[in-house]
Amino acid sequence: MVKKISHIGIAVKDLNEAIKFYESLGLKLEAIEEVPSQKVRVAFLPIGEVRIELLEATDEDSPIAKFIEKKGEGVQHIAFQVDDLPEKLQKVEESDIRLIDKEPRPGAHGADIAFLHPKSTHGTLIEFCQEKH
């Protein structure tokens, strides 16, 4: 079951500059984390029950660097919180939705994550995440 929107991932060239912008809107920085497996630094800015997740590439061949090179800065993905990530992936795949990740992998904020391919989601990169408690 999809529970809620967990976060909105926004690709940025300069994390510190982007943080300043969002703080000027009144959001408060919760934390900054590096996720080596994704080759990104991530800043979390909560707003209500959702987080804005700013993503800065730490390597030129990271997915975020490639996204910015192709499309420029902006919304990169929308993440939905789910209860049972492996089961959700199985059900989605059974519905003929193309997966980028067939198995959960570690993501930012201590969550397990998996992505659905934008070619199967009407052009939007969708992330499922399951927070560890």
C-alpha positions in Angstrom: 0.0 0.0 0.0 1.2 3.5 -0.8 0.9 5.5 2.5 1.9 9.0 1.5 4.3 11.1 -0.4 7.6 10.7 1.5 9.7 13.3 -0.4 10.2 15.2 -3.6 13.8 14.9 -4.9 15.2 18.0 -6.6 18.5 17.8 -8.5 20.7 20.9 -7.8 24.2 21.9 -8.9 25.1 23.6 -5.6 23.6 22.2 -2.5 24.6 25.1 -0.2 23.0 27.7 -2.6 19.8 25.6 -2.9 19.6 25.2 0.9 19.8 29.0 1.2 17.0 29.5 -1.3 14.6 27.0 0.5 15.5 28.5 3.9 14.6 31.9 2.5 11.1 30.5 1.9 10.9 29.5 5.6 11.9 25.9 5.4 14.4 24.6 8.0 17.3 22.3 7.2 16.9 19.0 9.0 20.1 17.3 8.0 22.7 16.7 5.2 23.8 13.2 4.4 26.1 11.7 1.8 25.0 8.5 0.1 28.1 7.0 -1.6 26.2 4.3 -3.4 24.1 6.9 -5.2 27.1 9.4 -5.5 25.1 12.2 -4.0 24.9 14.6 -1.0 21.4 15.1 0.2 19.8 17.9 2.2 16.5 17.3 3.9 14.0 20.1 4.5 10.7 19.0 6.0 7.4 20.7 5.1 4.4 19.2 6.8 4.6 15.4 6.5 6.8 15.7 3.3 10.4 16.4 2.9 12.1 18.4 0.1 15.2 16.3 -0.7 17.9 18.4 -2.5 20.3 16.2 -4.4 23.9 17.3 -5.4 26.1 15.0 -7.4 29.4 14.0 -5.8 30.7 12.4 -9.0 30.3 13.4 -12.7 28.9 10.0 -13.6 26.2 9.9 -10.9 22.5 9.7 -11.9 22.0 13.3 -10.6 24.9 14.7 -12.6 23.5 13.0 -15.7 20.0 14.3 -15.0 21.3 17.9 -14.6 23.4 17.6 -17.8 20.4 16.4 -19.8 17.5 18.3 -18.2 19.0 21.0 -16.0 18.2 21.5 -12.3 14.7 20.6 -11.1 12.4 17.9 -9.8 14.1 14.6 -10.4 11.7 12.2 -8.6 8.7 11.8 -6.4 9.0 9.2 -3.6 6.1 7.3 -2.1 6.3 5.7 1.3 5.2 2.0 1.3 4.8 -0.6 4.0 6.3 -3.7 2.4 8.7 -2.7 -0.3 9.6 -6.2 -1.7 5.9 -7.0 -1.9 5.0 -3.7 -3.6 7.8 -4.2 -6.2 6.4 -7.7 -7.0 2.8 -6.4 -7.4 4.0 -3.5 -9.6 6.1 -5.7 -11.8 3.1 -8.1 -12.1 1.2 -5.1 -13.5 3.8 -4.8 -16.3 5.4 -1.7 -14.9 9.1 -1.5 -15.7 11.4 -1.5 -12.6 14.8 0.0 -12.4 15.3 -1.8 -9.1 13.9 -5.3 -8.8 15.2 -5.5 -5.2 15.3 -2.8 -2.5 18.6 -1.1 -1.9 19.8 1.3 0.8 18.9 5.0 0.3 19.1 8.3 2.2 17.6 8.8 5.6 18.0 5.2 6.5 15.3 3.9 4.2 15.2 1.1 1.7 14.4 2.3 -1.8 13.6 1.2 -5.3 12.8 3.1 -8.5 10.2 2.6 -11.2 11.3 3.4 -14.8 9.9 6.7 -16.1 9.0 5.0 -19.4 6.3 3.1 -17.5 5.1 6.0 -15.3 4.2 8.6 -17.8 7.6 10.3 -17.7 8.1 10.7 -13.9 10.8 8.8 -12.0 8.9 7.2 -9.1 10.7 6.0 -5.9 9.2 3.7 -3.4 10.8 4.0 0.1 10.3 2.0 3.2 11.6 3.6 6.4 13.3 1.4 8.9 12.0 1.8 12.4 
